[in-house]
Amino acid sequence: MQPLAERMRPRSLAEYLGQEHLVGEGSVLRQALAAGFLPSIILWGPPGVGKTTLANILATELKRPFYSLSAISSGVKEVRETIQKAEQQQFFGRANPLLFIDEIHRFSKTQQDALLGAVEKGTITLIGATTENPSFEVIPALLSRCQVYVLKLMEEAQMLRLINEALKRDEYLNKLKVVLESSTALLHYAGGDARKMYNILELVCSQGANEAGDVLINDEMVTKILQQNLALYDKGGEQHYDIISAFIKSIRGSDPNGAVYWLARMIEGGEDPKFIARRMIISASEDIGLANPNALLMATTAFQAAVAVGFPEARIILSQAAVYLASSPKSNASYLAIGKAQQVVAEKGNLPVPLHLRNAPTQLMKKLDYGKNYQYSHDFPGNFVEQEYLPEALSGAQLYEPGQNPAEEKSREWLRSKWKNKYGY
C-alpha cells in the first residue's frame, strides 16, 4: 500500500490546499494557466508544502508532457537524455514538455549549465523545487531565466482540514473509528509539513488502534508513539534546528568532542554539507572573531573544499574545521560592535557625515568645504593622526570593546597608545 501522503496527494487545483498567494483566484499561476503559458519557475519552500504536487498539477492543467528528475539520483546524462526527448516532442509538433527537477539545489554547476540552452530556447519549461535559497544554490544564468515563487508552511487550520479529510476519505483510515480528542502534539510534531503530518497520522492510527479498530488520538498518545518511532534526526524538522544549535554551541563552548558528535549526527542524518559549512563560517566570525582571525579563513576554505569533494570525504574536512573552531580562543567583540552600531543608527537616525570626511569630486563640493582639513594618515609618523571619524553627536562613543584574549589585548594596547583616553581603551 502507498504511504498516506501519496494516497492523499491532490490531483487538481480544486483539491490543492494552501499557497493562496500562488494558486488562489487572480493569483499569478492561475493567470498563467488561464493564458495557457507557464514560464520556467523555481518553487522555493520548506519540505512538505506541496512543491512536487503543484508541479504535477500544473502539467495536468496545461495538458503538457511531464518529465521528472531528482537531483539526488540524476546527472548530466539524464538531463541531456530528457532534453533530447523534449526535442523529439517538438519535432512531431507537440507542446514543449515540463521538466520537474526536485531538489535542484543539489545539482552541480555543470548539471545546471546543461539545462541552460533548452530553457532559453523553450525546448523545455523548467520547474525546479528547492528547500534552499535559490540565490545561493542556482547559478545566476539559470536563475535569470526563471521566476522564483516562495511557498509557505501550512497553517494550523489547513493542517486540521487535511487531517479530517484523510480520516474521512482514505480507504484505510475511514474503516477505523478515530476520535481526535486533541491535536496540539500532532500539529507541533508536523511543524507545518503536510507530508510529515500524514506520516505521523498513519503511524498513530496503525499503532494506536485497538482490536475493534477504535483510535483515540490525544497529545499524550501521540507523544508516546512518536518518541518510540521518530528518527533521531530529521533534516527537515525540529531535530534539524536542535542539532545544529547543539553543534554551534559546542563550538562556542570550546568542546571539540561535542562538536564532532553533533557533526556526526548531522552527517548520518543526510544533512547537506553546505548547510553545515555555512554555519561554521558564521560561528568563525561571531564566536571566534579577532581572537583568531584565521578561523574565518579555515571555515571558508572548508566550505569550498567540502563542496568540491562531496561526501563521504567531505566529512573529514568538516571535522577538521569543527575541531579547529572549537579549539580556538573565543571573542564575540566584532559581533557585539556591529550590534551596538546598528542600535545607535536606529536611535540616532542618519547623522550627517563630518565635512572633512566627505568626498569632493566637483568644484562645487570643494567650495562647500567637502573634504576640507582631512588629514591623510599615511602622511604622518606611524601612519596615524588623531582626527574625528564619527558624527559630532557620537564623538568618543566606543562601539568596539576588544575581547579578553591575547590577540585582542594586544589590539587594545595599540589602540590605547594611539587614541589615549578618547575611546576609553
C-alpha positions as CSV (number, residue, x, y, z in Angstrom):
1,M,0.0,0.0,0.0
2,Q,1.2,3.5,-0.8
3,P,2.0,5.9,2.1
4,L,-0.9,8.1,3.2
5,A,0.8,11.2,1.9
6,E,0.8,9.7,-1.6
7,R,-2.8,8.4,-1.3
8,M,-4.0,11.8,-0.3
9,R,-1.9,13.7,-2.9
10,P,-4.2,16.3,-4.7
11,R,-4.7,15.7,-8.4
12,S,-6.1,19.1,-9.3
13,L,-6.1,22.8,-8.2
14,A,-9.6,22.3,-6.8
15,E,-8.1,19.7,-4.3
16,Y,-4.9,21.7,-3.6
17,L,-4.9,23.3,-0.2
18,G,-2.7,26.3,0.8
19,Q,-0.4,28.7,-1.1
20,E,-3.3,31.0,-2.0
21,H,-0.9,33.7,-3.0
22,L,0.2,31.5,-5.9
23,V,-2.9,29.4,-6.8
24,G,-5.8,31.4,-5.4
25,E,-8.3,33.3,-7.6
26,G,-6.5,36.0,-9.5
27,S,-3.0,34.7,-8.5
28,V,0.0,34.6,-10.8
29,L,-0.2,30.9,-11.5
30,R,-3.9,31.0,-12.0
31,Q,-3.4,33.7,-14.6
32,A,-0.6,31.7,-16.3
33,L,-2.9,28.6,-16.5
34,A,-5.7,30.7,-17.9
35,A,-3.4,32.1,-20.6
36,G,-2.0,28.6,-21.3
37,F,1.5,29.8,-20.8
38,L,3.9,29.0,-18.0
39,P,7.4,30.4,-17.7
40,S,10.2,28.4,-16.2
41,I,9.9,28.6,-12.5
42,I,11.6,27.8,-9.2
43,L,9.4,26.7,-6.3
44,W,11.2,27.6,-3.1
45,G,9.9,26.4,0.2
46,P,10.3,24.1,3.2
47,P,9.6,20.3,2.9
48,G,6.0,19.1,2.7
49,V,4.3,22.2,1.5
50,G,3.3,20.9,-1.9
51,K,6.1,21.8,-4.4
52,T,6.0,18.4,-6.2
53,T,2.3,18.2,-6.1
54,L,1.9,21.7,-7.6
55,A,4.3,20.8,-10.4
56,N,2.2,17.7,-11.3
57,I,-1.0,19.7,-11.2
58,L,0.4,22.4,-13.5
59,A,1.4,19.8,-16.0
60,T,-2.1,18.3,-15.8
61,E,-3.9,21.6,-16.1
62,L,-1.8,22.6,-19.1
63,K,-2.1,19.1,-20.7
64,R,1.7,19.1,-21.3
65,P,4.1,16.2,-21.4
66,F,5.8,15.9,-18.0
67,Y,9.3,14.7,-17.1
68,S,10.6,14.4,-13.6
69,L,14.2,14.1,-12.3
70,S,15.6,14.1,-8.9
71,A,18.8,15.9,-8.4
72,I,19.9,13.3,-5.9
73,S,19.9,10.4,-8.4
74,S,20.2,12.2,-11.8
75,G,23.3,13.6,-13.5
76,V,24.2,15.4,-16.7
77,K,23.5,12.2,-18.7
78,E,19.9,12.0,-17.5
79,V,19.3,15.7,-18.1
80,R,20.6,15.5,-21.7
81,E,18.5,12.4,-22.4
82,T,15.4,14.2,-21.2
83,I,16.1,17.3,-23.3
84,Q,16.6,15.0,-26.3
85,K,13.2,13.5,-25.7
86,A,11.7,17.0,-25.4
87,E,13.3,18.0,-28.8
88,Q,11.7,14.9,-30.4
89,Q,8.3,16.0,-28.9
90,Q,8.7,19.4,-30.6
91,F,9.8,17.7,-33.9
92,F,6.5,16.0,-34.0
93,G,4.6,19.3,-33.4
94,R,3.7,18.6,-29.8
95,A,3.8,21.2,-26.9
96,N,7.1,21.6,-25.2
97,P,7.2,19.4,-22.0
98,L,7.6,20.5,-18.4
99,L,10.7,19.2,-16.8
100,F,10.4,19.0,-13.0
101,I,13.7,18.7,-11.0
102,D,13.3,18.0,-7.4
103,E,16.0,19.4,-5.0
104,I,17.5,21.4,-7.8
105,H,19.9,22.9,-5.3
106,R,21.8,19.6,-5.3
107,F,22.7,19.9,-8.9
108,S,26.3,21.0,-9.6
109,K,27.1,24.0,-11.8
110,T,27.9,21.6,-14.6
111,Q,24.5,19.9,-14.3
112,Q,22.7,23.3,-14.2
113,D,24.7,24.5,-17.2
114,A,23.3,21.5,-19.1
115,L,19.8,23.0,-18.7
116,L,20.5,26.5,-19.9
117,G,20.2,26.0,-23.7
118,A,17.0,24.1,-23.5
119,V,15.4,26.6,-21.1
120,E,16.5,29.6,-23.2
121,K,15.2,28.1,-26.5
122,G,12.0,27.0,-24.9
123,T,12.6,23.3,-25.6
124,I,11.5,22.6,-22.0
125,T,9.8,24.6,-19.4
126,L,11.7,24.1,-16.2
127,I,10.0,23.7,-12.8
128,G,12.7,23.4,-10.1
129,A,11.9,22.7,-6.5
130,T,14.3,23.6,-3.6
131,T,14.3,24.0,0.1
132,E,17.4,26.2,-0.1
133,N,17.7,29.9,-1.1
134,P,17.9,29.9,-4.9
135,S,20.1,33.0,-4.8
136,F,22.9,30.8,-3.3
137,E,22.1,27.4,-4.9
138,V,21.0,28.1,-8.5
139,I,23.6,29.5,-11.0
140,P,22.8,33.2,-12.0
141,A,22.4,32.4,-15.7
142,L,19.7,29.8,-14.9
143,L,18.1,31.9,-12.2
144,S,17.7,34.9,-14.5
145,R,15.7,32.7,-16.9
146,C,13.2,31.6,-14.1
147,Q,10.6,33.1,-12.0
148,V,11.0,32.3,-8.3
149,Y,7.9,31.6,-6.3
150,V,8.0,31.1,-2.5
151,L,5.8,28.5,-0.8
152,K,4.9,28.8,2.8
153,L,4.4,26.3,5.7
154,M,0.9,25.1,6.1
155,E,-1.2,26.9,8.7
156,E,-2.8,25.0,11.6
157,A,-6.3,25.4,10.2
158,Q,-5.2,23.9,6.9
159,M,-3.4,21.1,8.6
160,L,-6.5,20.2,10.6
161,R,-8.5,20.2,7.4
162,L,-6.1,17.8,5.8
163,I,-6.3,15.5,8.9
164,N,-10.1,15.5,8.8
165,E,-10.1,14.9,5.0
166,A,-7.7,11.9,5.5
167,L,-9.9,10.4,8.2
168,K,-13.0,10.6,6.0
169,R,-11.6,9.8,2.6
170,D,-8.7,7.5,2.9
171,E,-9.6,3.9,2.2
172,Y,-7.8,2.6,5.2
173,L,-8.3,5.3,7.8
174,N,-12.1,5.6,7.1
175,K,-12.5,2.0,8.3
176,L,-11.2,2.9,11.7
177,K,-13.2,4.6,14.4
178,V,-10.9,7.6,15.1
179,V,-11.7,10.2,17.7
180,L,-9.4,13.3,17.5
181,E,-9.6,14.4,21.2
182,S,-6.7,16.9,20.9
183,S,-4.4,17.8,18.0
184,T,-1.8,20.1,19.7
185,A,1.0,17.4,19.7
186,L,0.1,16.2,16.2
187,L,0.4,19.7,14.8
188,H,3.5,20.5,16.8
189,Y,5.5,17.5,15.6
190,A,4.3,18.1,12.0
191,G,5.5,21.7,12.1
192,G,3.6,22.9,9.0
193,D,4.9,20.0,6.9
194,A,1.9,18.1,5.3
195,R,3.9,15.1,4.4
196,K,5.2,14.7,7.9
197,M,1.7,15.2,9.3
198,Y,0.3,12.4,7.1
199,N,3.2,10.1,8.1
200,I,2.5,10.8,11.8
201,L,-1.2,10.3,11.4
202,E,-0.8,7.0,9.7
203,L,1.7,5.8,12.3
204,V,-0.5,6.9,15.2
205,C,-3.6,5.3,13.7
206,S,-1.8,2.0,13.0
207,Q,-0.2,1.7,16.4
208,G,-3.0,3.2,18.5
209,A,-5.9,1.2,17.2
210,N,-7.3,-1.5,19.5
211,E,-8.8,-4.8,18.3
212,A,-12.1,-3.2,17.5
213,G,-10.4,-0.6,15.3
214,D,-11.0,2.3,17.8
215,V,-8.4,5.0,17.9
216,L,-8.3,7.8,20.5
217,I,-5.9,10.5,19.4
218,N,-4.7,12.9,22.1
219,D,-1.4,14.7,22.9
220,E,-0.1,12.1,25.4
221,M,-0.7,9.2,23.0
222,V,0.9,11.0,20.0
223,T,4.0,12.0,22.0
224,K,4.4,8.4,23.4
225,I,4.2,6.8,20.0
226,L,6.5,9.4,18.3
227,Q,9.2,9.2,20.9
228,Q,9.4,5.4,20.2
229,N,9.4,5.7,16.4
230,L,10.6,9.0,15.2
231,A,14.1,9.0,13.6
232,L,16.8,10.6,15.7
233,Y,17.5,13.2,13.1
234,D,15.2,14.8,10.6
235,K,16.9,17.3,8.4
236,G,13.6,19.0,7.6
237,G,12.1,19.2,11.1
238,E,12.6,20.3,14.7
239,Q,15.7,18.0,15.2
240,H,17.4,19.8,12.3
241,Y,17.4,23.0,14.3
242,D,18.1,21.4,17.7
243,I,21.1,19.5,16.4
244,I,22.7,22.4,14.5
245,S,22.1,24.5,17.6
246,A,23.9,21.9,19.8
247,F,26.7,21.8,17.2
248,I,27.3,25.6,17.2
249,K,27.0,25.8,21.0
250,S,29.7,23.1,21.3
251,I,32.0,25.1,19.1
252,R,31.2,28.3,21.1
253,G,31.8,26.4,24.3
254,S,35.3,25.2,23.1
255,D,34.3,21.5,23.2
256,P,35.6,19.7,20.1
257,N,34.2,16.4,21.4
258,G,30.6,17.7,21.5
259,A,31.2,19.4,18.1
260,V,32.3,16.3,16.3
261,Y,29.5,14.2,17.9
262,W,26.7,16.6,16.7
263,L,28.5,16.8,13.3
264,A,28.4,13.0,13.0
265,R,24.6,13.1,13.9
266,M,24.0,15.5,11.0
267,I,26.2,13.6,8.5
268,E,24.5,10.3,9.4
269,G,21.1,12.1,9.1
270,G,21.9,13.1,5.5
271,E,22.3,16.8,6.1
272,D,23.6,19.0,3.3
273,P,27.3,19.7,3.8
274,K,26.9,23.2,2.6
275,F,24.4,24.0,5.4
276,I,26.9,22.7,8.0
277,A,29.8,24.6,6.5
278,R,27.8,27.8,6.2
279,R,27.0,27.7,9.9
280,M,30.7,27.2,10.7
281,I,31.6,30.3,8.7
282,I,29.1,32.3,10.8
283,S,30.4,30.9,14.0
284,A,34.0,31.6,13.0
285,S,33.2,35.3,12.8
286,E,30.5,35.5,15.5
287,D,32.1,33.4,18.2
288,I,35.9,33.5,17.5
289,G,36.4,36.7,15.5
290,L,39.6,38.6,16.1
291,A,40.7,36.2,18.9
292,N,41.9,34.0,15.9
293,P,41.3,35.7,12.6
294,N,42.5,32.5,10.8
295,A,39.3,30.8,11.9
296,L,37.2,32.6,9.3
297,L,39.8,31.5,6.6
298,M,39.6,27.9,7.8
299,A,35.8,27.8,7.8
300,T,35.6,29.5,4.3
301,T,38.2,27.1,2.9
302,A,36.4,24.1,4.5
303,F,33.1,25.2,2.8
304,Q,34.9,25.4,-0.6
305,A,36.7,22.1,-0.1
306,A,33.6,20.2,1.2
307,V,31.6,21.3,-1.9
308,A,34.4,20.4,-4.2
309,V,34.8,16.8,-3.0
310,G,31.3,16.0,-1.6
311,F,30.5,13.1,0.7
312,P,31.9,10.8,2.0
313,E,35.3,12.6,2.1
314,A,33.7,15.9,3.0
315,R,33.1,14.6,6.5
316,I,36.9,14.7,7.1
317,I,37.1,18.4,6.0
318,L,34.1,19.3,8.1
319,S,35.5,17.5,11.1
320,Q,38.9,19.3,10.8
321,A,37.2,22.7,10.6
322,A,34.9,21.9,13.5
323,V,37.7,20.8,15.8
324,Y,39.8,23.8,14.8
325,L,37.0,26.2,15.6
326,A,36.1,24.5,18.9
327,S,39.8,24.6,19.9
328,S,40.3,28.3,19.1
329,P,40.1,31.1,21.6
330,K,36.8,32.9,21.5
331,S,35.6,36.5,21.1
332,N,32.3,38.0,20.1
333,A,33.6,41.5,20.2
334,S,33.1,42.2,16.5
335,Y,29.6,40.7,16.7
336,L,28.7,43.0,19.7
337,A,30.3,46.0,17.9
338,I,28.1,45.8,14.8
339,G,25.0,45.2,17.1
340,K,25.8,48.4,19.1
341,A,26.4,50.4,15.9
342,Q,23.1,49.3,14.4
343,Q,21.3,50.2,17.6
344,V,22.9,53.7,17.5
345,V,21.8,54.1,13.9
346,A,18.3,53.1,14.8
347,E,18.2,55.5,17.8
348,K,20.0,58.5,16.3
349,G,18.9,58.2,12.6
350,N,21.0,59.4,9.7
351,L,23.6,61.7,11.4
352,P,25.5,63.9,8.9
353,V,28.9,62.9,7.7
354,P,31.5,65.3,9.0
355,L,32.6,67.7,6.2
356,H,36.3,66.6,6.4
357,L,35.3,63.0,5.7
358,R,33.1,63.8,2.7
359,N,34.0,63.0,-0.9
360,A,34.6,66.1,-3.1
361,P,34.6,65.1,-6.7
362,T,33.3,68.5,-8.0
363,Q,34.4,72.1,-7.6
364,L,31.0,73.0,-6.0
365,M,31.5,70.4,-3.3
366,K,35.0,71.7,-2.7
367,K,33.6,75.2,-2.3
368,L,31.1,73.8,0.3
369,D,34.2,72.5,2.2
370,Y,33.6,68.9,1.4
371,G,36.9,67.1,2.4
372,K,38.4,70.3,3.8
373,N,41.0,69.7,6.6
374,Y,41.0,65.9,6.1
375,Q,44.4,64.5,7.2
376,Y,45.8,61.6,5.2
377,S,47.0,59.1,7.8
378,H,49.9,57.8,5.7
379,D,51.5,61.3,5.7
380,F,52.1,61.0,9.5
381,P,54.5,59.0,11.6
382,G,53.2,55.5,12.3
383,N,50.6,56.1,9.6
384,F,48.3,57.6,12.2
385,V,46.9,61.1,13.0
386,E,44.2,61.8,15.5
387,Q,41.1,63.2,13.9
388,E,37.3,62.7,14.3
389,Y,35.8,59.8,12.3
390,L,32.3,59.7,13.9
391,P,29.5,62.2,13.6
392,E,29.8,65.1,16.1
393,A,26.9,63.7,18.2
394,L,28.7,60.4,18.7
395,S,32.2,61.7,19.3
396,G,34.0,59.4,21.7
397,A,31.5,56.6,21.5
398,Q,33.1,53.2,22.0
399,L,31.3,50.6,19.8
400,Y,34.1,48.1,19.7
401,E,35.3,46.7,23.0
402,P,38.3,44.3,22.5
403,G,37.8,40.8,23.9
404,Q,39.7,39.3,26.7
405,N,42.2,37.2,24.8
406,P,45.9,37.6,23.8
407,A,45.2,38.8,20.3
408,E,42.7,41.5,21.2
409,E,44.5,42.6,24.3
410,K,47.4,43.4,22.0
411,S,44.9,45.4,19.8
412,R,43.6,47.2,22.9
413,E,47.2,48.3,23.9
414,W,47.8,49.5,20.3
415,L,44.5,51.4,20.2
416,R,45.2,53.0,23.6
417,S,48.6,54.1,22.5
418,K,47.0,55.9,19.5
419,W,43.8,57.3,20.9
420,K,44.8,57.8,24.5
421,N,41.7,58.4,26.5
422,K,39.3,59.3,23.7
423,Y,37.6,55.9,23.5
424,G,38.4,54.5,26.9
425,Y,40.7,51.7,25.7
